[in-house]
Amino acid sequence: MTRFTTRPEILGTFGVVASTHWIATAVGMSILEKGGNAFDAAVATGMVLQVVEPHLNGAGGDMPAIFYSKKKDKVEVICAQGPAPARATIEHYKREGLDLIPGDGLLATVIPGAFDGWMLMLRDYGTMSVRDVLEPAIYYAENGHPVLPRVSDTISGLAEFFRKEWPTSFATWLPGGSAPAPHSNFKNPVLAATWKRIIAEAESKNGRENQIEAARDAFYRGFVAEKIADYLQSAEVMDASGNRHKGVLTADDLANWHATVEAPQTYDYHGWTVAKTGPWGQGPVLLQSLALLKGFDIAAMDPNSAEFVHTVVEALKLAYADREVYYGDPNHCNVPIEHLLSDTYAHERRKLITAQASHELRPGKISGFETQYDLTMQMLKGMGDGAVYEPTMSHLSEKRGDTVHIDVIDRDGNMVSVTPSGGWLQSSPIIPELGFCLNSRAQMFWLQEGLPTSLAPGKRPRTTLTPTIALFEGRPTMAFGTPGGDQQDQWQLPFFLRHVHHGLNLQEAIDQPLFHTTHFPSSFYPRTGEPGNITIETSIGIEVLNALRQKGHVITAADPWSVGRLTAAKRDADGLLRAAATPRLMQAYAIGR
């Protein structure tokens, strides 16, 4: 008997696309239909998501991509996470009266990396032109798209703040003086004009690669950079600190930076090799969690039992505790990632997982890192409770997610998983004549010296963005991921375990009740946490909730279908393609044939 799923698991052989918005997914599939490959489709999908989910990502944002190229026959990572500007020093922020970097405004801005990352992907792995991949986004910005109710709610909640403090945002998001109604047709003609001008400058050059380079120059060294710099020279805006501040980003910062390609961090688990970003992102927490769980018989557990939830959550708590002490930009600090992923370390840490829930933050103590450990633990003692786990302006408006996700596989086996984010409409004011705003990723830095995540010029913030590629017996097999800030790897982990150990197909695994812990400090302002907490969908059953309480967990009961934003795509050994997307929020979609 076929098990019920909210949607069918998509099957085909030509190509599959899954993303967090049905329009963007349809655009990605249209690119495959036109002869583009998975990389072309991912770029076009990503650009459209900036238009249709502006509360979750934008042109001034960032993105990591992890992918498999059939031509190169290897898995790689594009790091399009921009670093801190040259003037972003702890001393400067302290002089501004700050102890924490605000979650919005101009001091929260790092170099916007997404556009360069997309163009790097297009140039080196795609086949299409700048026009081909930008025209769908231009269409929806110019002709309009149906406003998501959550976009409407976010804008409504910020209306008076925008009117008083960020007038350029008010003009863009409340044309005519009122927020767009849910499902009304909304346009951003200024953004469309920006992309059109980039195409024009690109097409002044001959040859596809030269045109792509011209587009990158237009953004980082041309008119886009000039308008950003002109705005920042005089802008002084209100942020979450309750005061107005000027930014530190300059035209030189933009001109001297570019996205890079690097090797992934990997871990072998029951025949699978899971590939993530390096420790400049949170991705290795999934790998550390797998290392811990390798010592448990997960397959023997009911995937919706208290035993399963408890074991997974306790492993996640230990991995995220290590994240707080040891993760950071390895170009600026020493990250003991090999030790953190070693069998010896996992064996010792696994002993901490008992039948009772821990309410303590318990990072491991690694030789040579004692001072760093002590500094981190001392600093975290001063942080309050009450988690804010998604990077929105929660002090002004109800928070609704934080980013978007895309998975694509084409008929040749090229595979892309990418999690674009940042530059959402709540981040900072719209830059006049561009139609987009900058990001707020710098809030992930600490203003204390001596930590791997201490603010420093040129350093990448420890992003929460964490797409995944998984190989089975060495064969690139699956791309998956989710929005969700600190929850991203927490939602991906039970999805992966239920697929690997319990034989659930992609849609079945996505449909299962989801959960996460807010036990550790949030990556987002105001950096608080809720020791011992599990947020879990009540569809798991009252018996399971009560059993978890008996184990000492503090339960936040979430409505069914309210936790998680997962999408996934898979290629079987015989070439059959699969895809799935969450029904939660009623907007993600998978397409394939």
VOMAR-946740 format. One line per field, with one value per residue (C-alpha): residue in three letters; x, y, z. Coordinates in pm, whole numbers, plus 50000, padded with zeros to 5 digits. Each point is the difference from the previous one (the first is absolute). Last residue first. Layout:
<nodes>
residuo: [Ala, ...];
c1: [X, ...];
c2: [Y, ...];
c3: [Z, ...];
</nodes>
This chain:
<nodes>
residuo: [Arg, Gly, Ile, Ala, Tyr, Ala, Gln, Met, Leu, Arg, Pro, Thr, Ala, Ala, Ala, Arg, Leu, Leu, Gly, Asp, Ala, Asp, Arg, Lys, Ala, Ala, Thr, Leu, Arg, Gly, Val, Ser, Trp, Pro, Asp, Ala, Ala, Thr, Ile, Val, His, Gly, Lys, Gln, Arg, Leu, Ala, Asn, Leu, Val, Glu, Ile, Gly, Ile, Ser, Thr, Glu, Ile, Thr, Ile, Asn, Gly, Pro, Glu, Gly, Thr, Arg, Pro, Tyr, Phe, Ser, Ser, Pro, Phe, His, Thr, Thr, His, Phe, Leu, Pro, Gln, Asp, Ile, Ala, Glu, Gln, Leu, Asn, Leu, Gly, His, His, Val, His, Arg, Leu, Phe, Phe, Pro, Leu, Gln, Trp, Gln, Asp, Gln, Gln, Asp, Gly, Gly, Pro, Thr, Gly, Phe, Ala, Met, Thr, Pro, Arg, Gly, Glu, Phe, Leu, Ala, Ile, Thr, Pro, Thr, Leu, Thr, Thr, Arg, Pro, Arg, Lys, Gly, Pro, Ala, Leu, Ser, Thr, Pro, Leu, Gly, Glu, Gln, Leu, Trp, Phe, Met, Gln, Ala, Arg, Ser, Asn, Leu, Cys, Phe, Gly, Leu, Glu, Pro, Ile, Ile, Pro, Ser, Ser, Gln, Leu, Trp, Gly, Gly, Ser, Pro, Thr, Val, Ser, Val, Met, Asn, Gly, Asp, Arg, Asp, Ile, Val, Asp, Ile, His, Val, Thr, Asp, Gly, Arg, Lys, Glu, Ser, Leu, His, Ser, Met, Thr, Pro, Glu, Tyr, Val, Ala, Gly, Asp, Gly, Met, Gly, Lys, Leu, Met, Gln, Met, Thr, Leu, Asp, Tyr, Gln, Thr, Glu, Phe, Gly, Ser, Ile, Lys, Gly, Pro, Arg, Leu, Glu, His, Ser, Ala, Gln, Ala, Thr, Ile, Leu, Lys, Arg, Arg, Glu, His, Ala, Tyr, Thr, Asp, Ser, Leu, Leu, His, Glu, Ile, Pro, Val, Asn, Cys, His, Asn, Pro, Asp, Gly, Tyr, Tyr, Val, Glu, Arg, Asp, Ala, Tyr, Ala, Leu, Lys, Leu, Ala, Glu, Val, Val, Thr, His, Val, Phe, Glu, Ala, Ser, Asn, Pro, Asp, Met, Ala, Ala, Ile, Asp, Phe, Gly, Lys, Leu, Leu, Ala, Leu, Ser, Gln, Leu, Leu, Val, Pro, Gly, Gln, Gly, Trp, Pro, Gly, Thr, Lys, Ala, Val, Thr, Trp, Gly, His, Tyr, Asp, Tyr, Thr, Gln, Pro, Ala, Glu, Val, Thr, Ala, His, Trp, Asn, Ala, Leu, Asp, Asp, Ala, Thr, Leu, Val, Gly, Lys, His, Arg, Asn, Gly, Ser, Ala, Asp, Met, Val, Glu, Ala, Ser, Gln, Leu, Tyr, Asp, Ala, Ile, Lys, Glu, Ala, Val, Phe, Gly, Arg, Tyr, Phe, Ala, Asp, Arg, Ala, Ala, Glu, Ile, Gln, Asn, Glu, Arg, Gly, Asn, Lys, Ser, Glu, Ala, Glu, Ala, Ile, Ile, Arg, Lys, Trp, Thr, Ala, Ala, Leu, Val, Pro, Asn, Lys, Phe, Asn, Ser, His, Pro, Ala, Pro, Ala, Ser, Gly, Gly, Pro, Leu, Trp, Thr, Ala, Phe, Ser, Thr, Pro, Trp, Glu, Lys, Arg, Phe, Phe, Glu, Ala, Leu, Gly, Ser, Ile, Thr, Asp, Ser, Val, Arg, Pro, Leu, Val, Pro, His, Gly, Asn, Glu, Ala, Tyr, Tyr, Ile, Ala, Pro, Glu, Leu, Val, Asp, Arg, Val, Ser, Met, Thr, Gly, Tyr, Asp, Arg, Leu, Met, Leu, Met, Trp, Gly, Asp, Phe, Ala, Gly, Pro, Ile, Val, Thr, Ala, Leu, Leu, Gly, Asp, Gly, Pro, Ile, Leu, Asp, Leu, Gly, Glu, Arg, Lys, Tyr, His, Glu, Ile, Thr, Ala, Arg, Ala, Pro, Ala, Pro, Gly, Gln, Ala, Cys, Ile, Val, Glu, Val, Lys, Asp, Lys, Lys, Lys, Ser, Tyr, Phe, Ile, Ala, Pro, Met, Asp, Gly, Gly, Ala, Gly, Asn, Leu, His, Pro, Glu, Val, Val, Gln, Leu, Val, Met, Gly, Thr, Ala, Val, Ala, Ala, Asp, Phe, Ala, Asn, Gly, Gly, Lys, Glu, Leu, Ile, Ser, Met, Gly, Val, Ala, Thr, Ala, Ile, Trp, His, Thr, Ser, Ala, Val, Val, Gly, Phe, Thr, Gly, Leu, Ile, Glu, Pro, Arg, Thr, Thr, Phe, Arg, Thr, Met];
c1: [50970, 50058, 49848, 50033, 49820, 50030, 49702, 49752, 50171, 50077, 49929, 50372, 50160, 50092, 50215, 50102, 50209, 50046, 50350, 50051, 50213, 49725, 50014, 49847, 49843, 49899, 49802, 49956, 49818, 49971, 49750, 49636, 49825, 49841, 49992, 50302, 50020, 50293, 50133, 50261, 50182, 50058, 49959, 49649, 49925, 50114, 49765, 49713, 50064, 50027, 49671, 49832, 50080, 50260, 49726, 50072, 50290, 50310, 50193, 50247, 50141, 50267, 50163, 49814, 50242, 50092, 50215, 49811, 50060, 50051, 50224, 49779, 50163, 49942, 49691, 49765, 49939, 49833, 49699, 49824, 49701, 50044, 49901, 50359, 50087, 49691, 50076, 50357, 49923, 50004, 50231, 50040, 50376, 50106, 49682, 49906, 50358, 50019, 49674, 50092, 50328, 49869, 49771, 50279, 50242, 49779, 49876, 50261, 49857, 49694, 50017, 50034, 50232, 50035, 50202, 50031, 50195, 50355, 50152, 50274, 49807, 49710, 50092, 49819, 49993, 49884, 49915, 50103, 49937, 50050, 50289, 50307, 50092, 50280, 50306, 50138, 50001, 49955, 49700, 50066, 49859, 50309, 50020, 50290, 49844, 49638, 49760, 49850, 49918, 49670, 49840, 50231, 49745, 49762, 49971, 49965, 49687, 49839, 49827, 50318, 49918, 49987, 50143, 49715, 50047, 50145, 49939, 49618, 49966, 50228, 50358, 50103, 49941, 50074, 50019, 50135, 49996, 50106, 50039, 50126, 49885, 49973, 49621, 50004, 49985, 49889, 49949, 49919, 49953, 49869, 50075, 49883, 49666, 49702, 50067, 49717, 50101, 50181, 50211, 50007, 50203, 50086, 50287, 49835, 50086, 49898, 50027, 49890, 50276, 50274, 50368, 50247, 50118, 50074, 50302, 50158, 49944, 50157, 50304, 50061, 49983, 50228, 50250, 49990, 50047, 50336, 49851, 49632, 49727, 49664, 49703, 49735, 49724, 49795, 49633, 50067, 49709, 49998, 50060, 50366, 50203, 50323, 50172, 49969, 50257, 50275, 49923, 49953, 50347, 50163, 49804, 50126, 49769, 50093, 50366, 49997, 49815, 50252, 49927, 50303, 49896, 49991, 49985, 49821, 49699, 49833, 49893, 50168, 49818, 49640, 50009, 50111, 49677, 49812, 50142, 49919, 49644, 49950, 50090, 49749, 49735, 50055, 49990, 49689, 49808, 50077, 49924, 49680, 49883, 49918, 50283, 49931, 50349, 50177, 50146, 50154, 50214, 50229, 50379, 49970, 49783, 50306, 50173, 49668, 49966, 50353, 49914, 49682, 50197, 50247, 49753, 50003, 50189, 50359, 50051, 50020, 49696, 49830, 50040, 49844, 50164, 49757, 50080, 49891, 50148, 50311, 50066, 50086, 50113, 49976, 50286, 50012, 49873, 50017, 49783, 50171, 50117, 50215, 49742, 49733, 50225, 50143, 49648, 49958, 49816, 50026, 49638, 49864, 49803, 49670, 49904, 49753, 50247, 49766, 50090, 49925, 50182, 50289, 50039, 50257, 50280, 49793, 49776, 50287, 50183, 49698, 49941, 50364, 50002, 49695, 50144, 50330, 50257, 49799, 49672, 50105, 50325, 49813, 49781, 50308, 50151, 49683, 50017, 50363, 49908, 49720, 50191, 50010, 49956, 49734, 49764, 50111, 49935, 49650, 49933, 50108, 49773, 49707, 50074, 49993, 49684, 49822, 50104, 49848, 49683, 49922, 49648, 49726, 49684, 49773, 50017, 49994, 49937, 50294, 50090, 49861, 50135, 49955, 50291, 50067, 50301, 50211, 49907, 50007, 50339, 50135, 49838, 50190, 49943, 49651, 49810, 50202, 49934, 49634, 49967, 50210, 49716, 49819, 50313, 50039, 49631, 50001, 50310, 49842, 49685, 50216, 49965, 49892, 50262, 50046, 50069, 50338, 50139, 49845, 50136, 50340, 50039, 49917, 50241, 50302, 50104, 49977, 50132, 50319, 50057, 49961, 50238, 50062, 50297, 50278, 49817, 49656, 50136, 50231, 49706, 49787, 50280, 50065, 49633, 49976, 50296, 49888, 50300, 49898, 49720, 49892, 50135, 49747, 49675, 49875, 50081, 50209, 50364, 50028, 50188, 49939, 50067, 50121, 50351, 49960, 49914, 50314, 50227, 49858, 50098, 49789, 50199, 50135, 49652, 49898, 49996, 49757, 49859, 50001, 50197, 49948, 50051, 50119, 49906, 50195, 49969, 50130, 49758, 49729, 50013, 49874, 49884, 50015, 49888, 50049, 49799, 50002, 49770, 49984, 49786, 49742, 49893, 49725, 49760, 50053, 49851, 49862, 50273, 50315, 49856, 50005, 50379, 50049, 49788, 50194, 50331, 49886, 49871, 50328, 50185, 49771, 50049, 49829, 49832, 49682, 49814, 50266, 49944, 49624, 50055, 50180, 49722, 49738, 50195, 50020, 49625, 49928, 50204, 50236, 50183, 50007, 50115, 50014, 50136, 49955, 49966, 49687, 49838, 49844, 49916, 49629, 49858, 49863, 50117, 49793, 50183, 49949, 49864];
c2: [51538, 50225, 50261, 50052, 50273, 50220, 50233, 49849, 50119, 49631, 49775, 49922, 49920, 49683, 49882, 49676, 49918, 49656, 49969, 49629, 50073, 50220, 50379, 50197, 50340, 50159, 50284, 50071, 50297, 49883, 50038, 50114, 49696, 49898, 50283, 50032, 49873, 50162, 49724, 50039, 49666, 49814, 49639, 50005, 50294, 49791, 49719, 50248, 50130, 49646, 49898, 50318, 49916, 50101, 50215, 50245, 50144, 50044, 50290, 49847, 50206, 49890, 50341, 50276, 50230, 50364, 50164, 50335, 49996, 49686, 49695, 49878, 49870, 49627, 49812, 50118, 49640, 49873, 49792, 49857, 49771, 49794, 50159, 50055, 49633, 49888, 50245, 49879, 49629, 49839, 49702, 50010, 50034, 50221, 50197, 50039, 50095, 50262, 50168, 49978, 50188, 50258, 50160, 50056, 50097, 50297, 50080, 50268, 50213, 49829, 49953, 49644, 49752, 49708, 49861, 49624, 49734, 50083, 49649, 49908, 49719, 50241, 50368, 50275, 50368, 50248, 50369, 50183, 50370, 50070, 50235, 50033, 50350, 50010, 50199, 50281, 50254, 49841, 49924, 49716, 49669, 49789, 50172, 50203, 50344, 50064, 50184, 49672, 49943, 49850, 50346, 50059, 49817, 50298, 50034, 50297, 50135, 49972, 50222, 50148, 50368, 50078, 49731, 49839, 50037, 49719, 49634, 49974, 49981, 49699, 50065, 49665, 49651, 49753, 49630, 49791, 49633, 49921, 49670, 49926, 49646, 50035, 50007, 50303, 50021, 50312, 50088, 50356, 50163, 50323, 50219, 50126, 49877, 50198, 50233, 50211, 50364, 50271, 49833, 49691, 50181, 49681, 49756, 49677, 49834, 50261, 49801, 50118, 49976, 50253, 50010, 50086, 49645, 49987, 50227, 49783, 49688, 50154, 50139, 49670, 49795, 50239, 49987, 49618, 49956, 49823, 49674, 49972, 50037, 49887, 50233, 49933, 50263, 49870, 49900, 49639, 49767, 49665, 49650, 50081, 50166, 50112, 49672, 50101, 50274, 49746, 49785, 50307, 50127, 49666, 49955, 50335, 50273, 50261, 49903, 50054, 50330, 50152, 50355, 50232, 50355, 50257, 49799, 49728, 50237, 49889, 49694, 49901, 50119, 50055, 49720, 49759, 50073, 49944, 49648, 49912, 50130, 49823, 49665, 50058, 50091, 49687, 49767, 50164, 50005, 49634, 49878, 50208, 49814, 50126, 49826, 49680, 49898, 49687, 50188, 50257, 49734, 50247, 50050, 50163, 50260, 50187, 50014, 50094, 50293, 50111, 49995, 50200, 50244, 50025, 50216, 50296, 50218, 50128, 49643, 49865, 49949, 49660, 49658, 49681, 49677, 49709, 49634, 50004, 50347, 50154, 50369, 50286, 50364, 50139, 50117, 50364, 50237, 50374, 50311, 50332, 50298, 50306, 50217, 49956, 50094, 50288, 50136, 50025, 49817, 50167, 50096, 50301, 49955, 50108, 49877, 49752, 49713, 49833, 50253, 50362, 50145, 50228, 50031, 50253, 49800, 49682, 50119, 50103, 49674, 49788, 50212, 49962, 49625, 49958, 50228, 49819, 49814, 49737, 49987, 50119, 49804, 49675, 50070, 50074, 49668, 49823, 50176, 49902, 49638, 49998, 50168, 50360, 50290, 50275, 49716, 50006, 50372, 49958, 49697, 50196, 50287, 49763, 49856, 50347, 50094, 49694, 50103, 50343, 49844, 49807, 49873, 49844, 49831, 49933, 49657, 50151, 50375, 50227, 50227, 50351, 50345, 50002, 49764, 49832, 49777, 50231, 50344, 49876, 49843, 50335, 50164, 49789, 50169, 50143, 49839, 49678, 49972, 50076, 49731, 49730, 49772, 50059, 49907, 49673, 49917, 50061, 49788, 49727, 50014, 49935, 50276, 49877, 50107, 50313, 50112, 50167, 49798, 49679, 50050, 50119, 49682, 49791, 50206, 49956, 49646, 50032, 50356, 49904, 49730, 49623, 49706, 49961, 49866, 50259, 50314, 49933, 49887, 50303, 50223, 49857, 50041, 50357, 50081, 49838, 50164, 50327, 50128, 50004, 50205, 50001, 50354, 50120, 49898, 49666, 49729, 50237, 49914, 49934, 50207, 50324, 50361, 50114, 50011, 49628, 49949, 50185, 49812, 49664, 50079, 50017, 50258, 49747, 49855, 49665, 49704, 49909, 49650, 49895, 49686, 49762, 49644, 49700, 49637, 49826, 49858, 50315, 49959, 49841, 50295, 49925, 50288, 50189, 50362, 50264, 50318, 50369, 50300, 50338, 49864, 49872, 49726, 49903, 50297, 50048, 49657, 50055, 50231, 49855, 49656, 50088, 50048, 49667, 49811, 50152, 49906, 49648, 49934, 50105, 49775, 49702, 50022, 50218, 49854, 50209, 49735, 50022, 50376, 49945, 49767, 50275, 50246, 49755, 49959, 50378, 50031, 49719, 50154, 49824, 49809, 49663, 49930, 49667, 49896, 49769, 49658, 50031, 49955, 50257, 49860, 50060, 50263, 49988, 49641, 49689, 49669, 49768, 49659];
c3: [48399, 50297, 50228, 50375, 50191, 50308, 50061, 50242, 50322, 50068, 49701, 49984, 49669, 49813, 49711, 49830, 49694, 49846, 49855, 50073, 50310, 50142, 49986, 50287, 50069, 50329, 50157, 50371, 50159, 50362, 50285, 49954, 49850, 50329, 50255, 50225, 50358, 50177, 50223, 50273, 49991, 50323, 49890, 50142, 49772, 49704, 50105, 50025, 49648, 49865, 50158, 49873, 49640, 49739, 49845, 50281, 49799, 50213, 50152, 50244, 50286, 50245, 50027, 49812, 49815, 49941, 49730, 49981, 49705, 49796, 50033, 50283, 50316, 50070, 50121, 49726, 49897, 49685, 49895, 49699, 49951, 49679, 49668, 49885, 50047, 49809, 49720, 49959, 50030, 50342, 50031, 50377, 50038, 49711, 49936, 50366, 50083, 49723, 50096, 50369, 49923, 49753, 50255, 50254, 49724, 49909, 50350, 50072, 49719, 49854, 49624, 49878, 49835, 49762, 49713, 49956, 49813, 49900, 49978, 50249, 50166, 50044, 49966, 50190, 49904, 50263, 50036, 50320, 50053, 50371, 49927, 50215, 49881, 49741, 50105, 49783, 50279, 50345, 50223, 50244, 49875, 50063, 50339, 50142, 50019, 50093, 49769, 49876, 49634, 49886, 49979, 49701, 49780, 49979, 49621, 49767, 49837, 49658, 49745, 49851, 49941, 50373, 50228, 50191, 50373, 50210, 50080, 50017, 49619, 49990, 49894, 50136, 49867, 49723, 50095, 49713, 49907, 49644, 49810, 49651, 49920, 49621, 50017, 50233, 50380, 50186, 50368, 50113, 50342, 50148, 50303, 50336, 50104, 50120, 50291, 50135, 49975, 50189, 50266, 49784, 49737, 49818, 50025, 50113, 50328, 50253, 50322, 50342, 50258, 50063, 49912, 50274, 50052, 49627, 50043, 50268, 49794, 49692, 50179, 50183, 49681, 49811, 50285, 50007, 49625, 50001, 50123, 49915, 50261, 49859, 50004, 50263, 50021, 50291, 50020, 49906, 49936, 50180, 49860, 49943, 49726, 50168, 49908, 49634, 50058, 50070, 49696, 49778, 50092, 49921, 49679, 49872, 49878, 50262, 49967, 49624, 50052, 50240, 49874, 50005, 49926, 49721, 49678, 50198, 50037, 50321, 50196, 50328, 50311, 49889, 49744, 50271, 50187, 49674, 49972, 50361, 49978, 49667, 50155, 50280, 49744, 49791, 50300, 50150, 49671, 49927, 50354, 50013, 49692, 49653, 49815, 50199, 50103, 49870, 49702, 50237, 50167, 50175, 49966, 49659, 50173, 50129, 49662, 49839, 50239, 49918, 49630, 50053, 50213, 49709, 49807, 50242, 49757, 50011, 50121, 49643, 49782, 49992, 49838, 50140, 49889, 50026, 50054, 50365, 50073, 49847, 50075, 49766, 50003, 49649, 49779, 49894, 49734, 50063, 49983, 49932, 50202, 49921, 49829, 50268, 50289, 49796, 49944, 50376, 50282, 50343, 50061, 50185, 50320, 50151, 50345, 50149, 49980, 49750, 49730, 49909, 49701, 49911, 49623, 49872, 49841, 50004, 49717, 49774, 50069, 49907, 49688, 49895, 50064, 49776, 49728, 49961, 50208, 50182, 49808, 49657, 50030, 50063, 49697, 49790, 50109, 49888, 49666, 49956, 50071, 49744, 49717, 49883, 50241, 49996, 50088, 50361, 50033, 49860, 50221, 50309, 49891, 49974, 50344, 50156, 49807, 50137, 50352, 49941, 49858, 50319, 49940, 50213, 49875, 50296, 50164, 50351, 49989, 49926, 50291, 49988, 49911, 49623, 49962, 50335, 49934, 49784, 50137, 50359, 49942, 49880, 50303, 50254, 50339, 50029, 49714, 50022, 50373, 49941, 49734, 50165, 50109, 49672, 49803, 50191, 49967, 49624, 49957, 50212, 49786, 49691, 49744, 49660, 49740, 49796, 49646, 50061, 50292, 49866, 49647, 50120, 50204, 49693, 49785, 50228, 49906, 49622, 49996, 50183, 49740, 50023, 50033, 50372, 50197, 49987, 49891, 50151, 50335, 50018, 49906, 50279, 50252, 49891, 50043, 50344, 50171, 50154, 50200, 50368, 50151, 50365, 50048, 49741, 50163, 50128, 50253, 50209, 50078, 50372, 50257, 49812, 50096, 49659, 50145, 50064, 49634, 49891, 50240, 49894, 49645, 49685, 49801, 49749, 49942, 50155, 49763, 49722, 49998, 49637, 50076, 49712, 50120, 49802, 49932, 49727, 49652, 49829, 49708, 50212, 50240, 50350, 50216, 50326, 49989, 50268, 49974, 50086, 49995, 49828, 49717, 50243, 50236, 50247, 50010, 49626, 49922, 49647, 49871, 50156, 49929, 49630, 50007, 50173, 49748, 49710, 50162, 50091, 49648, 49839, 50244, 49939, 49623, 49744, 49696, 49995, 50200, 50272, 50018, 50020, 50296, 50188, 49922, 50128, 50324, 50039, 49953, 50248, 50280, 50246, 49730, 49828, 49645, 49818, 49661, 49703, 50166, 50210, 50341, 50237, 50344, 50004, 50233, 50353, 50025, 50067, 50021, 49704, 50101];
</nodes>
